[in-house]
Amino acid sequence: MASLAKRIVDNPKHFILLVLTAPFIYGLIIPAVLADACTTLYQAICFPVYGIPKIKRRDYIVIDRHKLKHLNWAQKLNCVYCGYVNGVNAYCAEIAARTEWYWCPVKHGKNPPAPHAHYDRFIGYDDAADFPQKLRVMRQKCRACETGCDAAQKD
């Protein structure tokens, strides 16, 4: 692999762009840590009150690529960063999905581009017949769903 000095000399514009964009990339660690902490606290307080099973953080935040011997130190650092930030995003998204499933399990009038795994179970947008009963059933299903509950359990 070429040395850093050689890569800078060969492509100085690319190096300058890397230096200029790095604070924007790595600066997102602050909101990621805040989201992680706030979402974990939210789940710890609210999920037990409503009987929603807690999401296991360790199932979503996977940091292991830094152990690969073929990566240099910078690549390993990037892999730790990406594993954490993407894991936090997935963890927060699952907590949000379970919250939506419990409180508002109604499909949107316009299909979202990337619905979460529980969305297909939701009550139809215009399905007003027996809504209170359907909502009770949806909440029971949400309470029964443990980590690993996926779209295959639809009914």
Backbone as a ProteinNet text record, in pm:
[ID]
protein_1_A
[PRIMARY]
MASLAKRIVDNPKHFILLVLTAPFIYGLIIPAVLADACTTLYQAICFPVYGIPKIKRRDYIVIDRHKLKHLNWAQKLNCVYCGYVNGVNAYCAEIAARTEWYWCPVKHGKNPPAPHAHYDRFIGYDDAADFPQKLRVMRQKCRACETGCDAAQKD
[TERTIARY]
85	0	89.3	52.6	131.5	132.4	242.9	251.7	159.1	124.2	36.3	100.3	229.1	298	290.7	311.4	305	163.3	63.9	-75.4	-111.2	-58.1	-84.8	-22.3	101.6	171	101.8	58.7	-5.4	-142	-214	-349.2	-378.7	-319.8	-337	-481.8	-552.4	-691.5	-776.2	-756.1	-830.3	-797.7	-671.5	-631.8	-697.3	-696.2	-758.7	-907.8	-973.5	-1116.4	-1140.6	-1052.8	-1064.5	-1053.4	-956.1	-934.2	-1054	-1108.4	-1221.1	-1351	-1371.7	-1497.6	-1492.3	-1373.7	-1361	-1437.2	-1430.7	-1505.8	-1657.6	-1707.4	-1850.5	-1887.8	-1800	-1824.6	-1812.3	-1697.2	-1671.9	-1745.6	-1787.5	-1867.6	-2002.2	-2047.7	-2176.2	-2169.5	-2050.9	-2041.1	-2117.6	-2119.2	-2187.7	-2338.3	-2408.4	-2550.9	-2577	-2484.1	-2503.3	-2498.8	-2402.8	-2393.1	-2515.3	-2558.3	-2679.4	-2803.1	-2816.9	-2930.7	-2927.2	-2809.7	-2791.7	-2836.1	-2784.3	-2815.8	-2963.8	-3017.2	-3157.4	-3254.1	-3227	-3314.9	-3308.2	-3189.8	-3175.6	-3252.8	-3242	-3315.2	-3465.9	-3508	-3651	-3705.1	-3633	-3677.7	-3681	-3579.7	-3571.4	-3687.4	-3732.1	-3841.5	-3978.4	-3996.1	-4129.3	-4170.9	-4081.7	-4120.9	-4177.9	-4117.5	-4176.3	-4317.2	-4342.8	-4474.6	-4583	-4552	-4650.3	-4636.3	-4540.5	-4522.1	-4457.9	-4387	-4319.9	-4183.2	-4150.4	-4018.7	-3905.2	-3801.5	-3688	-3604.8	-3548	-3458.8	-3318.6	-3248.8	-3112.1	-3017.1	-2955.8	-2863.9	-2751.8	-2700.4	-2587.4	-2623.6	-2753.3	-2794.7	-2785	-2778.4	-2779.2	-2644.7	-2571.1	-2442.4	-2333.7	-2283.4	-2184.3	-2053.2	-1953.6	-1822.4	-1722.4	-1683.6	-1590	-1491.6	-1515.9	-1429.9	-1290.2	-1274.7	-1142.5	-1043.8	-1093.2	-1007.7	-944.5	-989.3	-935.8	-791.4	-705.3	-561.6	-524	-605.7	-571	-608.6	-663.9	-696.7	-586.5	-561.8	-466.3	-539	-466.2	-525.9	-639.1	-624.9	-728.9	-855.7	-839.3	-954.7	-1023.1	-944.5	-1001	-1080.4	-1025.5	-1096.8	-1228.5	-1224.1	-1346.2	-1448.1	-1400.7	-1491.5	-1556.9	-1480.9	-1538.9	-1646.2	-1612.9	-1706	-1834.9	-1820.4	-1937.7	-2020.1	-1953.1	-2025.6	-2108.9	-2049.9	-2123	-2238	-2209.5	-2312.5	-2426.2	-2394.3	-2500.4	-2576.1	-2505.7	-2572.5	-2668.2	-2624.3	-2711.9	-2835.4	-2815.6	-2930.2	-3028.4	-2978.5	-3065.9	-3135.7	-3063.1	-3118.1	-3230.1	-3202.3	-3303.9	-3424.3	-3398.4	-3508.1	-3597.6	-3539.8	-3621.6	-3703.6	-3645.6	-3720.5	-3834.8	-3806.8	-3911.9	-4020	-3978.8	-4075.2	-4166	-4108.3	-4191.3	-4284.4	-4236.7	-4321.6	-4438.9	-4411	-4517.3	-4613.5	-4561	-4644.3	-4740.8	-4692.2	-4777.7	-4879.5	-4835.4	-4920.8	-5000.1	-4946	-5012.6	-4989.6	-5039.4	-5014.5	-5109.9	-5109.9	-5196.3	-5105.2	-5128	-5048.7	-5075.9	-4979.4	-4995	-5078.7	-5138	-5211.6	-5117.8	-4997	-4893.3	-4786	-4749.1	-4651.3	-4515.4	-4456.6	-4321.2	-4220	-4109.9	-4013.5	-3938.1	-3920.3	-3845.1	-3911.1	-4026.2	-4095.3	-4017.1	-4034.3	-3966.9	-4031.7	-3970.4	-4011.8	-4152.2	-4203	-4335	-4449.2	-4414.9	-4514.4	-4620.5	-4583.6	-4680.4	-4793.2	-4771.3	-4874.2	-4979.5	-4948.4	-5031.6	-5171	-5260.8	-5399.6	-5402.6	-5488.4	-5498.2	-5537.4	-5494.2	-5516.3	-5664.6	-5750.3	-5893.5	-5974.3	-5909.5	-5977.4	-6030.6	-6148.7	-6207.6	-6294.6	-6331.1	-6419.2	-6351.3	-6416.6	-6366.9	-6226.7	-6199.4	-6064.3	-6019.4	-6101.6	-6053.7	-6011.4	-6086.5	-6051.4	-5922	-5907.4	-5785.6	-5663.5	-5681.5	-5572	-5531	-5627.6	-5595.7	-5517.4	-5559.6	-5489.9	-5347.7	-5331	-5197.4	-5107	-5160.2	-5078.9	-5041.6	-5131.5	-5099.1	-4987	-4994.2	-4889.8	-4755.9	-4759.7	-4637.1	-4576.2	-4658.9	-4609.7	-4551.7	-4602.8	-4557	-4430	-4393	-4277.9	-4148.4	-4061.4	-3928.6	-3828.5	-3706.6	-3601.3	-3593.4	-3584.1	-3583.5	-3720.4	-3819.4	-3953.2	-3941.1	-3983.2	-3964.6	-4091.3	-4081.2	-4195.3	-4250.8	-4172	-4219.5	-4330.5	-4344	-4447.2	-4575.8	-4588.1	-4709.3	-4832.3	-4938.7	-5069.9	-5179.3
-117.9	0	124	223.2	345.1	419.3	484.4	560.8	681.7	734.5	851.1	968.6	989.5	1101	1088.2	968.6	946.7	970.8	924.9	945.5	1093	1169.5	1314.1	1382.2	1346.6	1405.6	1368.3	1242.8	1195.4	1259.2	1289.4	1343.1	1442.4	1560.3	1656	1704.8	1717.3	1763.5	1663.9	1537.2	1433.8	1441.3	1459.4	1468.8	1589.8	1703.9	1825	1802	1736.2	1706.4	1612.8	1515.5	1425.8	1503.6	1592.4	1672.8	1765.4	1823.9	1916.1	1845.7	1724	1654.5	1572.7	1538.1	1453.5	1507.9	1638.6	1686.9	1666.9	1674.3	1653.7	1506.8	1419.6	1275.9	1236	1264.4	1219.7	1302.4	1422.9	1503.9	1441.7	1351.9	1285.3	1186	1162.6	1074.6	1135	1267.2	1332.8	1305.5	1332.7	1299.3	1148.8	1068	922.2	876.8	926.9	890.9	942.4	1064.7	1118.7	1036.5	998.8	916.1	781.4	722.2	594.7	607.7	708.7	727.8	760.2	851.8	892.8	780.1	707.5	597.8	483.9	456.3	351.8	391.2	516.4	565.2	560.2	606	601.3	458.9	366	227.2	172.6	204.3	154.4	204.5	325.3	382.9	343.2	355.6	341.9	199	120.1	-14	-99.1	-100	-180.7	-134.6	-5.8	46.7	-11.5	-28.1	-76.2	-224.4	-288.6	-432.1	-468.2	-373	-399.1	-460.5	-573.5	-633.8	-539.9	-534.8	-447.9	-503.7	-411.7	-444.2	-459.7	-562.5	-582.2	-500.6	-403.4	-313.9	-391.6	-493.2	-570.3	-644.8	-665.7	-731.2	-637.2	-508.1	-409.3	-340.3	-320.9	-253.4	-360.2	-383.8	-489.2	-422.7	-438.2	-380.1	-494.7	-540.7	-653.1	-645.6	-559.3	-555.2	-501	-431.7	-380.1	-492.8	-613.6	-729	-786.8	-743.3	-795.4	-750.3	-844.8	-816.5	-745.4	-757.1	-694.9	-546.7	-491.4	-349.3	-271	-149.3	-64	6.1	82.1	142.4	238.7	315.1	410.6	336.8	229.5	150.5	86.6	40.6	-18.9	85.2	205.3	313.4	343.1	352.7	377.4	265.5	141.6	28.6	31.7	70.9	86	194	306.9	418.6	376.9	316.1	275.9	169.4	72.8	-30.3	29.3	126.4	190.4	276.4	367.7	462	390.6	298.3	225.1	134.1	77.1	-4	77.4	197.1	285.5	321.4	351.5	384.1	267.6	146.3	28.7	4.2	20.5	3.3	105	231	335.5	312.7	268.6	242.6	130	25.8	-84.9	-40.3	41	92.8	182.2	264.8	348.8	263.4	157	68.5	0.4	-45.9	-109	-6.9	115.1	220.7	248	258.5	280.9	162.3	42.1	-78.1	-76.1	-31.7	-29.3	85.5	205.2	322.9	354.9	327.2	369.8	268.6	147.2	43.8	53.5	170.3	194.9	229.8	164.1	193.9	336.4	394.1	528.3	522.3	635.1	643.9	630.6	679.5	669.4	575.1	473.9	376.6	440.6	418.4	469.9	392.7	457	391.9	275.1	277.6	170.8	139.6	74.5	47.2	-53.6	-43.7	-136.7	-274.8	-370.7	-511.1	-538.4	-452.6	-476.6	-410.6	-324.2	-241.3	-322.9	-433	-511.6	-567.2	-580.2	-628.1	-521.7	-397.3	-287.2	-290	-223.8	-211.4	-120.7	-153.2	-73.5	70.2	158.1	302.5	337.1	280.6	310.9	204.5	114.1	3.1	48	108.4	162	59.7	-49.3	-149.3	-212.9	-206.9	-266.3	-218.1	-90.6	-39.7	-57.6	-25.2	-42.3	-187.2	-283.8	-424.8	-459.1	-412	-439.2	-376.2	-257.1	-192.1	-273.9	-325.4	-410.9	-534.5	-595.9	-715.1	-679	-566	-523.2	-500.7	-440.3	-417	-548.6	-645	-776.5	-842.6	-832.7	-891.3	-821.1	-691.1	-615.6	-659.3	-675.5	-718.4	-859.3	-942	-1081.3	-1094.6	-988.9	-995.4	-973	-1070.4	-1058.8	-1023	-993.2	-966.1	-1084.4	-1055.3	-1160.6	-1175.8	-1107.5	-1107.3	-1041.3	-1109.6	-1054.6	-1065.2	-1022.7	-1020.6	-1161.3	-1263.8	-1401.6	-1438.1	-1360.7	-1390.1	-1313.5	-1259	-1182	-1270	-1206.4	-1271.7	-1170.3
0	0	0	-75.8	-86.4	46.5	74.5	198.2	189.4	304.8	309.7	235.5	256.7	190.2	38.4	-12.9	-157.9	-209.7	-135	-177.4	-177	-82.2	-77.8	-199	-229.1	-343.5	-474.1	-485.7	-608.6	-631.9	-524.7	-540.1	-427.8	-430.4	-320.7	-305.4	-416.5	-409.4	-328.5	-352.9	-278.6	-129.8	-96.8	43.8	110.3	41.8	97.6	121	26.2	42.7	161.5	179.9	295.7	426.9	432.3	553.1	578.7	473.1	489.4	528.2	478.9	509.1	637.5	685.4	805	926.5	956.4	1073	1060.9	938.5	918.5	938.3	892	907.6	1053.4	1111.9	1249.3	1353.2	1316.6	1408.5	1439.9	1353.7	1377.6	1493.7	1547.7	1663.6	1781.8	1791.9	1904.6	1899.8	1789.9	1789.2	1796.9	1745.1	1754.9	1900.2	1976.2	2118.5	2193.8	2162.1	2226.5	2191.7	2065	2024.6	2095.7	2103.6	2172.8	2318.3	2387.7	2529.1	2550.7	2472.6	2490.1	2456.4	2349.6	2309.6	2410.3	2461.3	2563.9	2689.3	2730.4	2847	2822.5	2705.7	2669.1	2679.3	2620.3	2622.2	2765.6	2844.6	2982.4	3067.9	3040.8	3119.6	3064.1	2934.6	2875.4	2840.3	2785.1	2741.6	2855.4	2974.3	3082.2	3122.3	3114.2	3150.1	3060	2931.7	2834.8	2802.9	2866	2845	2712.4	2652.7	2526.3	2557.8	2498.8	2525.8	2483.6	2564.9	2535.1	2420.2	2345.6	2235.4	2293.1	2252.8	2299.7	2212.9	2272.8	2203.5	2135.2	2202.1	2147.4	2019.2	1994.8	1870.8	1751	1776.4	1668.6	1648.4	1756	1745.5	1741.6	1622	1599.6	1558.3	1642.5	1615.4	1619	1499.2	1493.3	1376.7	1281.7	1162.5	1192.4	1305	1340.9	1372.9	1387.8	1416.1	1289.5	1174.3	1048.7	1030.8	1008.7	998.4	868.4	765.9	638.2	630.2	735.7	737.2	807.7	761.6	832.7	947.7	1028	1147.1	1112.5	1002.9	963.3	919	844.3	802	922.9	1018.1	1139.9	1218.2	1229.3	1297.6	1226.2	1094.8	1017	1037.5	1043.9	1063.9	1202.5	1303.3	1437.6	1434.7	1373.7	1364	1291.6	1175.4	1096.6	1167.2	1228.3	1301.8	1414.1	1484.3	1594.2	1543.9	1452.1	1407.4	1333.9	1245.4	1175.6	1271.2	1368.1	1469.3	1554.8	1594.4	1672.2	1589.9	1462.4	1376.7	1369.5	1353.5	1346	1480.1	1588.8	1724.2	1749.9	1720.5	1739.3	1647.8	1525.3	1431.5	1481.7	1539.9	1591.5	1712.1	1798.5	1913.4	1864.1	1764.5	1706.7	1640.2	1572.3	1505.5	1608.7	1718.2	1823	1887.4	1901.6	1957.2	1863.7	1735	1637	1635.8	1643.1	1642.9	1761.7	1875.6	1995	1989.3	1955	1965	1838.8	1723.8	1600.6	1488.4	1505.4	1403.9	1285	1223.2	1107.9	990.3	878.4	759.2	713.3	646.1	591	463.8	427.1	301.9	182.3	197.8	93.9	148.8	71.2	118.9	142.6	261.6	285.8	200.9	162.7	74	138.4	269.2	336.7	470.8	468.1	594.3	679.2	810.9	901.3	894	957.9	947.3	1001.4	1086.5	1146.6	1069.5	976.9	907.9	835.2	772.8	695.9	782.9	912.7	1005.1	1036.6	1011.2	1056.4	993.5	1060.1	1015.9	892.2	798.4	676	703.1	618.5	632.3	650.3	568.6	573.4	647.1	716.7	784.2	920.9	919.9	1042.2	1116	1049.7	1110.7	1231.7	1345.9	1470.2	1506.6	1479.9	1504.9	1650.4	1749.7	1888.1	1918.9	1867.4	1888.1	1814.8	1692	1614.7	1682.9	1739	1810.1	1932.8	2006.7	2123.2	2080	1970.8	1919.5	1877.7	1809.1	1766.1	1887	1993	2112.6	2180	2180.9	2237.8	2157.7	2026.3	1941.4	1963.8	1979.7	2005.3	2137.9	2239.4	2370.9	2366	2277.7	2268.5	2185.7	2114.8	2023.7	2100.1	2096	2156.9	2047.8	2086.5	1988.3	1893.5	1767.2	1666.7	1601.8	1656.8	1597.9	1461.6	1358.9	1225.6	1142.6	1021.4	930.6	903.1	929.9	907.6	1005.8	1113.7	1212.6	1184.9	1066.1	1029.8	1037.6	1079.6	1070.4	1079.9
[MASK]
+++++++++++++++++++++++++++++++++++++++++++++++++++++++++++++++++++++++++++++++++++++++++++++++++++++++++++++++++++++++++++++++++++++++++++++++++++++++++++

